[in-house]
Amino acid sequence: MKKLIYHIGKLNEEEQLKLDMEDTFSRTVEERIELGFIPMNMPIIDEAPYRIFDSMDGYRRWAKERLPSWLGYTG
């Protein structure tokens, strides 16, 4: 179990970094891995279990036309 740390007032950058590191190192590797992934539903990509394209050009055309730019697949 983690120990609680209370601090009154604002921490400087070095103190905050030290507390963050202590918090990180108090967790197991499994906990750190679990906290490192953010589950999210990706529109269009998650709608079909798989897709088959005849060529890489076909995939690129599909990605450019259908995927939002914030996913980073357009190019």
C-alpha positions in Angstrom: 0.0 0.0 0.0 1.2 3.5 -0.8 1.9 6.0 1.9 0.1 9.3 1.7 2.2 12.4 1.5 0.7 15.8 2.4 2.3 19.1 1.6 1.0 22.5 2.4 1.8 25.2 -0.2 3.2 25.0 -3.7 6.1 22.6 -4.5 9.0 23.8 -6.5 9.8 21.9 -9.7 12.5 19.7 -8.1 10.3 18.7 -5.1 7.4 17.9 -7.5 9.7 15.8 -9.6 11.0 13.9 -6.5 7.4 13.2 -5.4 6.4 12.0 -8.8 9.4 9.7 -9.0 8.7 8.2 -5.5 5.1 7.7 -6.6 6.2 6.0 -9.8 8.7 3.7 -8.1 6.2 2.7 -5.5 4.2 1.0 -8.2 4.8 -2.5 -9.7 5.8 -2.8 -13.3 2.4 -4.2 -14.1 0.7 -1.1 -12.6 3.0 1.2 -14.5 2.2 -0.6 -17.8 -1.5 -0.5 -17.1 -1.4 3.2 -16.3 0.6 3.9 -19.5 -2.2 2.8 -21.9 -5.3 4.9 -22.5 -8.2 2.8 -23.9 -10.1 4.7 -26.6 -12.5 3.9 -29.3 -11.1 4.9 -32.7 -13.9 5.7 -35.2 -13.9 3.9 -38.5 -10.9 1.7 -37.5 -12.8 -0.2 -34.8 -15.9 -0.6 -36.9 -14.7 -3.7 -38.8 -12.7 -6.6 -37.5 -10.4 -6.5 -40.6 -10.0 -4.9 -44.0 -8.3 -6.2 -47.1 -6.7 -3.9 -49.7 -5.4 -4.9 -53.1 -2.4 -2.6 -52.7 -0.8 -0.1 -50.4 -2.1 2.6 -52.7 -5.6 1.4 -52.0 -5.0 1.5 -48.3 -3.6 5.0 -48.5 -6.5 6.3 -50.6 -9.0 4.7 -48.1 -7.1 6.2 -45.1 -7.0 9.7 -46.7 -10.7 9.7 -47.5 -12.1 8.1 -44.4 -9.8 8.6 -41.3 -9.6 11.8 -39.3 -6.3 13.5 -39.6 -5.7 13.4 -35.8 -5.2 9.6 -36.0 -2.1 10.2 -38.0 -2.8 7.6 -40.7 -3.2 10.0 -43.6 -0.2 10.7 -45.7 
